[in-house]
Amino acid sequence: MESIASLLKSNLLNIVIGLLVFIVILYMFKRFSYKRPEGFQDDATNEVIPDGLPFKLGKEHCRMLNTQMNQYKQVRKEHPDSHIPNLDETIVQLTEYYNKYSCNQYSF
């Protein structure tokens, strides 16, 4: 009877250890196999800084911002009578960012 109890304890211990190892392996798989989204979020030069300080985006990010801004402007041009929620506000905001982060110094 005592050997059955000790056998159950060792099996339970092995199951718990196996589950912990399995969870660690799943976590490592998830961490290394799923890539972070690319875009503005990945640039180290895009850190939060206090307002009022001069700040410039890199040329590649300015190019992406310019492309996105031009795409929204093109949509507005192609569909002038359509109601697209927040499109005009988005264009204004992107233009402000474009100027605020000194992207107007680059030519695209």
N, C-alpha and C positions, 0 to 999 in steps of 0.2 A: 504494500500500500504506500509505503514511504517512497519507494522508487518511482511510482506513478506520479506522485505529487512533485517530486524533484524534476521529473521528465517534463511535466506540464509547465513548470516554472521556466525551465531552460528553453522550451519551445516558445513560450510567450515572450521571453527575453529576445530570442532570435527574431521573432515576428516584429517586435518593436524596433529593434536595430535595423531590420530590413526596411521597414517603413520610413525610418529617418533617412537612411541612405537613399531610398527611392525619391523622397521629397527633395533632398539636396541635389540629386542628379537632375530632376525635373527643373528645379530653379536654375541650375547652371545651363541647361539646354535652352531654356527660355531666354536667359540673359544674353547668351552668345549667338543664338540663332535668329532672333528677331532684331532687325536693325532699327535704329531710331529714324524717324522721318527726316528727310533732307529738306533744307530750305533755310529760312531766316533763323530758325531756332538753333541751328548747329554752329553758327559762327561765334567764335570767342570774342570778336570785336563788337558783338551785339549785346554786351552786358548792360545792365541797368545802371544809369548814372544820374546824378542829381540834375534837375533842370537848370538851364543857364550856362552849363559848361559846354564848350565847343565839342562836337562829336561828329565823326565821319564814318560812314559805312565803307566797306571795301568795294572795289569796282564790280566784283561779281554780284554782290548783293544789290548794288545800285542797278545793275543790268536787269536782275530779276524784278526789282521794283518797277523799273521803267517798262519792262515787257508787260507786267500785270496791269499797270496804269494804262498803257496803250490798248490792251485788250478790252478793258472796261470802256474806254473812250470809243473804241470801234463798235462795241455793242450798242452804246448810246447813239452813235451815228447811224447804224443799220436799223435801229428800231426806235425812232424818235417819238412815236406816238404810243408806244407800249409802256405800261406801268410796270417797272421793275423795282421792287422795294429796295430802298437804300442805295440805289446805284449812283445817283448824283452825290450823295453824302460820301460814299466810298471813294469816288473819284477825287472829291475835294480833300478827303483825309489822306489819300495816297500822294496827292500833289504836295500837301503840307509836309508829309514825311520826306518826300523827295528833296524838298528845299531845306528842311530842318537838318537832315543828315548829310548835307553837302554833296548830294549826288549830282547836282547841276554843274559841277566842275568837270564831270566826265562827258565825253561825247559818245553816243551810241548810234 
